[in-house]
Amino acid sequence: MMAAVRHGSGPPAGALPLPPKRKWRAILLATALLAPAFWSVVIGLVAGASDDRNAPAAAPFIAFGLAVLPFVFVVLAFASEHPRAANAVLRAMVLALLVGAPALAIAGDAVTGLVAGCAAGGAAALRMDLVHTGRSRALAVVFATVYAFVMVRIAPGPAVLVAPVLPFTAIGLADLLRERRLERA
């Protein structure tokens, strides 16, 4: 009876490697959702630090950005067909706080902290196949964070525009480089 129900359904989710097209679609969708949240938090932090009487209230911008951020991880986990998506989203949110808050304090700018937190969360939310390693994803988080840190100091305007693209793209590229390295070996 059970065989009749499962006939044609294929292997369970997460058993086969995720096709690159689906992985990059998940990264694209999550990045498209991350961008307005990211910019909203940055606008709120800048408005909060402003001494201008006409500056907008910071709280609504920060609240909007932080409220959307869990949904970014939900999209990334479910669109990448993570076998335990709900657990991955929870881990992503915790890692985003544990990595993003100290990075924000150390770097002294919101962009670097947000990139670090989102990249760390994205590393947990994006499905990891057997060929991928936590080490390569951790290096991707460090690379994205350092790149954001340097770019904010060199060209702050373009850095704020490009920063939301860095976290998940860096993780996707790290996975791709790992796959290519194993193909050559």
Secondary structure, 3 states (H helix, E strand, C coil): CHHHHHCCCCCCCCCCCCCHHHHHHHHHHHHHHHHHHHHHHHHHHHHHHCCCCCCCCHHHHHHHHHHHHHHHHHHHHHHCCCCCHHHHHHHHHHHHHHHHHHHHHHHCCHHHHHHHHHHHHHHHHCCCCCCCCHHHHHHHHHHHHHHHHHHHHHCHHHHHHHHHHHHHHHHHHHHHHHHHHHHHC
